[in-house]
Amino acid sequence: MSRIGKMPIAIPSGVSVSVADNVITVKGPKGELKQNVNPSIKVSVDNGHVVVERPNDDKEMRSMHGLYRALLNNMVHGVSEGYKVQLELVGVGFRATSQNQVLEMALGFSHPVVMQLPKEIKVEAVTDRKSNPLITLESADKQLLGQVCAKIRSLRAPEPYKGKGIRFVGETIRRKAGKSAKV
């Protein structure tokens, strides 16, 4: 039995979970999320807990069992508490500004990079003197948030020689030594 899949998901107060036609809907103070579930996986809501069960021990069923339980747990956590990711822009002249759902960044290119973000994500860009600019992204949807963060980071991934680029706050970059001086 899957160790992840067999654990029940506790539903916090203020969150409602409903199951209808293989679609699970989770509503909470931070928003509403929906997830389609394979018809062979059984999801039930019992006295404040969500339980995910599988019909047999086939390899495919075992993998889906843990997957759907993890997805549902992320949804419950997202609508109750939400997810927050901070990105740091490291480099001379790197800047970020945000207005509504538009994020504009100066990343050392000849033009500013402008990104239109999904409406489910709240963005805040802070540029202070003597510190690197920070981009704070918040959302109830962990998958969407991770995808948007990866897209932003891919615009200027941290390079190993000087460490310039867009990185997650707290991320360590493996640095390489540059050219050795000729003796």
ABEGO torsion letter per residue (X at the ends): XBAAAABBBBBBBGBBBBBBGGBBBBBBAAEBBBBBBBAABBBBBBGGBBBBBBABABAAAAAAAAAAAAAAAAAAAAAAAEBBBBBBBBEBGBBBBBBEABBBBBAGBABBBBBBBBAABBBBBBBBBGBBBBBBBBBABAAAAAAAAAAAAAABBBBAAAGBEBBBBGBBBBBBBBBBBBX
